[in-house]
Amino acid sequence: MLSSMWVRNPTGFSPDASLPDLSNKTFFVTGATAGIGYETALALAKKSATVVIGARSEARARDAIASIKAQVPEANVEFIQMDLADLKTVADAARTFRTRHDKLDCLVNNAGIMAVPFEITKDGIESQFQTNHVGHFLLTRELLPALERAERPRIVNLSSDAHWWAPKPEGIVFDSINDENRMGTWARYGQSKLANILFTRGLHKRYGSRIYVNSVHPGFVSTELMRGPVSAWGSFMRPVVSLVFSVFKLAALRADQGAWTSLYVATSPDIVENGIKNQYFEPLARQSTNLSEVATDDKLAEALWAWTEKALRDRGL
């Protein structure tokens, strides 16, 4: 790929050379059966971390674990089933984790969907907003006790520069999240990615004295996530869009490169030594100020927190 020719890496970070020994550290990575999540789990396992994969498909998780162990025979990797589009399974996954592990050193909220056709989940929430934000909010909330038992715990929320595409001027249109006609699929995606950044702000406000919470834009990465934008188009335009994305993929980051920024924020001593919290990172491992105005709106962050808590309460969670 052309990405290796132009990608900036001013910190000189690379997982093999830069990750510290992670023995006795436990990481929970959502969506780690493929793409960025898989590469994140693999890199952590290579440094002796205990890695918990939270994912929907048991078969794909078993395949991912087998692949990791083929490369790292001594890897300590396990699977907990959860589907971010089914909130009960998310709550159950957190309970399962708490029964197996005393502490959690880092939660990597990696899983997501991008620009998929409009759909309402079984919980009654638009699928991108639930998968990318609400499900991770619930998982994080339920894992906070385990995080707070760790020494210098961290949370990494994968967001995107696509947060700029959230509907303007509101950023998040709370009364129209389930309205198919209010905005297009890319605006819905941008809204969900904005929510990831605002959630980071809300977590920092409440738990920043104990937990290092940051958000990450992984970059334009060649992964399965690209299938969503193609399928969202009608049959007439789909071949054209597919061709365009095929060209873009030539300049995309590899999946392992896409994981580098997450890995830096999840493991680098720099984060603790420099007290880096409530920040936004871009490839590769660069602290960034490339945030939209609404992404730094504390009132909007509080409104999102209140809306999400109510949405969960209304569903008995």
C-alpha positions as CSV (number, residue, x, y, z in Angstrom):
1,M,0.0,0.0,0.0
2,L,1.0,3.6,-0.6
3,S,0.3,4.4,3.1
4,S,3.8,3.4,4.2
5,M,5.2,6.0,1.9
6,W,3.4,9.1,3.4
7,V,2.1,8.3,6.8
8,R,3.6,10.6,9.5
9,N,5.0,9.1,12.6
10,P,6.8,11.9,14.5
11,T,6.9,10.0,17.8
12,G,8.8,7.1,16.2
13,F,6.3,4.8,17.9
14,S,5.9,1.2,16.7
15,P,4.3,-1.6,18.7
16,D,7.2,-4.2,18.5
17,A,9.8,-1.6,19.6
18,S,7.8,0.7,21.8
19,L,5.2,-1.3,23.8
20,P,6.3,-2.0,27.4
21,D,6.1,-5.4,29.0
22,L,2.4,-5.9,29.8
23,S,2.7,-8.9,32.1
24,N,-0.1,-8.7,34.8
25,K,-2.0,-6.2,32.8
26,T,-5.6,-7.0,31.6
27,F,-7.1,-5.4,28.5
28,F,-10.7,-5.6,27.2
29,V,-10.9,-4.9,23.4
30,T,-14.3,-4.7,21.7
31,G,-14.5,-5.9,18.1
32,A,-11.2,-7.6,18.1
33,T,-12.0,-10.4,15.7
34,A,-10.7,-8.5,12.6
35,G,-9.1,-5.2,11.5
36,I,-7.9,-2.7,14.0
37,G,-9.2,-4.5,16.9
38,Y,-7.5,-7.8,16.0
39,E,-4.2,-6.0,15.4
40,T,-4.6,-4.3,18.8
41,A,-5.2,-7.6,20.6
42,L,-2.3,-9.3,18.8
43,A,0.2,-6.5,19.7
44,L,-0.9,-6.6,23.3
45,A,-0.6,-10.4,23.4
46,K,2.9,-10.2,22.1
47,K,3.8,-8.1,25.2
48,S,2.3,-10.7,27.6
49,A,-0.9,-8.9,28.4
50,T,-4.1,-10.7,29.3
51,V,-6.5,-9.8,26.4
52,V,-10.2,-10.2,26.6
53,I,-12.0,-10.0,23.2
54,G,-15.6,-8.7,23.4
55,A,-17.3,-9.6,20.2
56,R,-20.6,-10.8,18.6
57,S,-19.5,-14.0,16.8
58,E,-18.0,-16.8,18.8
59,A,-16.8,-18.5,15.7
60,R,-14.9,-15.5,14.5
61,A,-13.5,-14.9,18.0
62,R,-12.2,-18.4,18.1
63,D,-10.6,-18.0,14.8
64,A,-9.0,-14.7,15.9
65,I,-7.7,-16.3,19.1
66,A,-6.3,-19.3,17.1
67,S,-4.5,-16.9,14.8
68,I,-3.0,-14.9,17.7
69,K,-1.9,-18.1,19.4
70,A,-0.3,-19.4,16.2
71,Q,1.9,-16.3,16.3
72,V,2.2,-16.0,20.1
73,P,1.9,-19.6,21.5
74,E,1.9,-18.4,25.1
75,A,-0.8,-15.7,24.5
76,N,-3.4,-15.3,27.2
77,V,-6.5,-14.4,25.2
78,E,-10.1,-15.1,26.0
79,F,-13.5,-14.4,24.5
80,I,-16.7,-12.9,26.0
81,Q,-19.7,-12.8,23.8
82,M,-21.5,-9.5,23.4
83,D,-23.4,-7.6,20.7
84,L,-23.4,-3.8,21.0
85,A,-26.7,-3.8,19.1
86,D,-28.2,-5.9,21.9
87,L,-27.8,-4.0,25.2
88,K,-28.6,-7.0,27.5
89,T,-25.7,-8.9,26.1
90,V,-23.4,-5.9,26.8
91,A,-24.5,-5.9,30.5
92,D,-24.1,-9.6,30.7
93,A,-20.6,-9.4,29.2
94,A,-19.5,-6.9,31.8
95,R,-20.8,-9.1,34.6
96,T,-19.0,-12.1,33.1
97,F,-15.7,-10.1,33.0
98,R,-16.2,-9.1,36.7
99,T,-16.6,-12.7,37.7
100,R,-13.4,-13.7,35.9
101,H,-11.1,-10.8,36.7
102,D,-10.4,-8.6,39.7
103,K,-9.3,-5.6,37.7
104,L,-9.2,-4.1,34.3
105,D,-6.1,-2.0,33.3
106,C,-7.4,-0.7,30.0
107,L,-10.7,-0.8,28.1
108,V,-10.4,-0.2,24.4
109,N,-13.8,0.7,22.9
110,N,-12.8,-0.2,19.4
111,A,-15.9,-1.9,17.7
112,G,-18.1,0.1,15.4
113,I,-20.1,0.2,12.2
114,M,-19.8,2.9,9.5
115,A,-22.4,4.4,7.1
116,V,-24.6,1.3,7.1
117,P,-28.2,1.5,5.9
118,F,-30.7,2.9,8.4
119,E,-31.9,0.3,10.9
120,I,-33.4,0.4,14.4
121,T,-32.0,-2.2,16.9
122,K,-34.1,-4.5,19.0
123,D,-33.5,-1.9,21.8
124,G,-35.2,0.7,19.7
125,I,-32.2,2.9,18.9
126,E,-30.7,3.7,15.5
127,S,-28.0,1.1,14.9
128,Q,-25.0,3.4,14.4
129,F,-25.7,5.4,17.4
130,Q,-26.3,2.4,19.6
131,T,-23.4,0.3,18.3
132,N,-20.8,3.1,18.3
133,H,-22.0,5.0,21.4
134,V,-24.7,3.7,23.6
135,G,-23.4,0.1,23.8
136,H,-19.9,1.3,24.7
137,F,-21.3,3.7,27.3
138,L,-23.1,0.8,29.0
139,L,-20.0,-1.4,28.8
140,T,-17.8,1.3,30.2
141,R,-20.2,2.1,33.0
142,E,-20.5,-1.6,34.1
143,L,-16.7,-2.1,33.9
144,L,-15.8,1.0,36.0
145,P,-15.5,-0.9,39.3
146,A,-12.9,-3.2,37.7
147,L,-11.1,-0.2,36.1
148,E,-11.0,1.6,39.4
149,R,-9.3,-1.4,41.1
150,A,-6.4,-1.1,38.6
151,E,-3.3,1.1,39.1
152,R,-3.5,4.0,36.6
153,P,-6.3,2.6,34.5
154,R,-7.0,3.8,31.0
155,I,-10.0,4.0,28.6
156,V,-9.4,4.4,24.8
157,N,-12.5,5.5,22.8
158,L,-12.1,5.1,19.1
159,S,-13.7,8.0,17.3
160,S,-12.9,9.6,14.0
161,D,-12.3,12.8,12.1
162,A,-15.7,12.0,10.7
163,H,-17.2,13.6,13.8
164,W,-16.9,16.8,11.7
165,W,-19.8,15.3,9.6
166,A,-22.3,15.4,12.5
167,P,-25.4,17.4,11.8
168,K,-24.9,21.2,12.0
169,P,-25.3,23.2,14.1
170,E,-26.6,20.8,16.7
171,G,-23.9,18.2,16.6
172,I,-26.3,15.6,18.1
173,V,-30.0,15.9,17.3
174,F,-31.4,14.1,20.3
175,D,-35.1,14.2,19.3
176,S,-34.3,12.8,15.8
177,I,-31.8,10.0,16.4
178,N,-34.4,7.5,15.2
179,D,-35.7,9.6,12.3
180,E,-34.6,8.1,9.0
181,N,-35.4,11.3,7.1
182,R,-33.7,13.8,9.4
183,M,-30.2,13.1,8.1
184,G,-28.2,10.8,5.8
185,T,-26.1,7.8,6.8
186,W,-22.8,9.8,6.8
187,A,-24.3,12.4,9.2
188,R,-25.6,9.6,11.4
189,Y,-22.1,8.1,11.4
190,G,-20.6,11.5,12.2
191,Q,-23.1,12.0,15.0
192,S,-22.1,8.7,16.6
193,K,-18.3,9.5,16.3
194,L,-18.9,12.9,17.9
195,A,-20.7,11.1,20.7
196,N,-17.4,9.1,21.3
197,I,-15.5,12.3,21.9
198,L,-18.2,13.9,24.0
199,F,-18.4,10.6,26.1
200,T,-14.6,11.0,26.6
201,R,-15.2,14.5,28.0
202,G,-18.0,13.2,30.3
203,L,-15.9,10.4,31.6
204,H,-12.9,12.7,32.2
205,K,-15.2,15.1,34.2
206,R,-16.4,12.3,36.4
207,Y,-13.4,10.0,36.7
208,G,-10.4,11.9,35.4
209,S,-8.7,12.0,38.8
210,R,-8.3,8.2,38.6
211,I,-8.7,7.2,35.0
212,Y,-6.7,8.3,31.9
213,V,-9.5,8.6,29.2
214,N,-8.6,9.7,25.7
215,S,-10.2,9.4,22.2
216,V,-8.5,8.2,19.0
217,H,-8.9,8.7,15.3
218,P,-7.3,5.6,13.8
219,G,-7.0,7.1,10.3
220,F,-8.3,5.9,6.9
221,V,-7.7,2.2,7.3
222,S,-8.4,-0.7,5.0
223,T,-10.7,-2.9,7.0
224,E,-14.0,-4.6,6.8
225,L,-15.6,-1.4,8.1
226,M,-15.4,-0.1,4.5
227,R,-18.2,-2.6,3.5
228,G,-20.8,-0.4,5.2
229,P,-20.4,2.7,3.0
230,V,-20.6,0.6,-0.1
231,S,-23.8,-1.3,0.9
232,A,-25.5,1.9,2.0
233,W,-25.8,3.0,-1.7
234,G,-28.5,1.8,-4.1
235,S,-27.8,-0.8,-6.7
236,F,-27.3,1.7,-9.4
237,M,-24.5,3.6,-7.6
238,R,-23.0,0.7,-5.7
239,P,-20.5,-0.3,-8.4
240,V,-19.3,3.3,-8.7
241,V,-18.9,3.7,-5.0
242,S,-17.1,0.4,-4.7
243,L,-14.6,1.4,-7.4
244,V,-14.0,4.7,-5.6
245,F,-13.3,3.0,-2.3
246,S,-11.0,0.5,-4.1
247,V,-8.9,3.4,-5.3
248,F,-8.9,5.0,-1.8
249,K,-7.7,1.8,-0.3
250,L,-4.5,2.1,-2.2
251,A,-3.6,5.1,0.1
252,A,-5.2,3.6,3.2
253,L,-3.3,2.6,6.3
254,R,-2.9,-1.1,6.9
255,A,-5.0,-2.5,9.7
256,D,-1.9,-2.9,11.9
257,Q,-0.9,0.7,11.3
258,G,-4.5,1.7,12.2
259,A,-4.0,0.1,15.6
260,W,-0.8,2.0,16.4
261,T,-2.5,5.1,17.8
262,S,-4.8,3.1,20.0
263,L,-1.9,1.0,21.2
264,Y,0.1,4.2,22.0
265,V,-2.7,5.7,24.1
266,A,-3.5,2.3,25.8
267,T,0.1,1.5,26.8
268,S,2.7,4.3,26.4
269,P,4.3,5.5,29.7
270,D,4.1,9.0,28.1
271,I,0.3,9.1,28.9
272,V,0.8,8.7,32.6
273,E,4.1,10.6,32.9
274,N,2.7,13.6,31.1
275,G,-0.8,13.4,32.7
276,I,-2.4,13.2,29.2
277,K,-6.2,13.0,29.7
278,N,-9.3,14.0,27.7
279,Q,-7.2,14.4,24.5
280,Y,-7.7,13.5,20.9
281,F,-5.1,11.5,19.0
282,E,-4.6,11.0,15.3
283,P,-2.2,8.7,13.3
284,L,0.4,7.9,14.1
285,A,0.3,8.5,17.9
286,R,0.0,12.2,17.5
287,Q,-1.9,14.4,20.0
288,S,-4.2,16.6,17.9
289,T,-6.5,19.7,18.2
290,N,-8.4,18.8,15.0
291,L,-11.8,19.0,16.8
292,S,-15.0,20.6,15.6
293,E,-16.5,23.3,17.8
294,V,-19.3,21.0,19.1
295,A,-16.7,18.3,20.0
296,T,-15.4,20.7,22.8
297,D,-18.9,21.7,24.0
298,D,-19.2,20.6,27.6
299,K,-22.9,21.4,27.7
300,L,-23.5,19.1,24.8
301,A,-21.4,16.4,26.5
302,E,-23.6,16.7,29.6
303,A,-26.7,16.6,27.5
304,L,-25.4,13.4,25.8
305,W,-24.6,11.8,29.2
306,A,-28.1,12.6,30.5
307,W,-29.8,11.3,27.3
308,T,-27.8,8.1,27.4
309,E,-28.4,7.4,31.0
310,K,-32.2,7.9,30.5
311,A,-32.2,5.7,27.4
312,L,-30.6,2.9,29.5
313,R,-32.9,3.5,32.4
314,D,-35.9,3.3,30.1
315,R,-34.7,-0.1,29.0
316,G,-34.1,-1.4,32.6
317,L,-30.4,-1.0,32.5
